[in-house]
C-alpha cells in the first residue's frame, strides 16, 4: 500500500525492505565482477573540484579510475606542475574524505596525452 505524505518527494512504500534487498544484490553483483572499487573510485572522482579548488578544477579533469589509480588530464604546463607538487596531499585528501586506500596514486597526463584512455 502506498501513502502520500505532505511535502514528500516520493511515495512512501510498504515494500521499502525490497529496495534494500535489491541494493544489496546490486552491490554483490558489482563486487563479484570486480566493479565495486571502480564505482567507488568514480564517486570519489566527483569530489575532484572540491579538493583542488575552482582554478585547478577548471584546467583539469578526471579521465579514469582503475586499480587505485586516478588518471587526471592537466591543461597546461603550470597546471601539470602544480598538481604534481600537490599529488601526495591530494591522495591524503581523498583518503580522508573517501577512506584510505581507495585512491592510491594520481597519474597526470597532458591535454591530449597518449596515456589518456581511449586515445
Order of alpha helices (4+ residues) and beta strands (2+ residues): beta-beta-alpha-alpha-alpha-alpha-beta-beta-alpha-beta
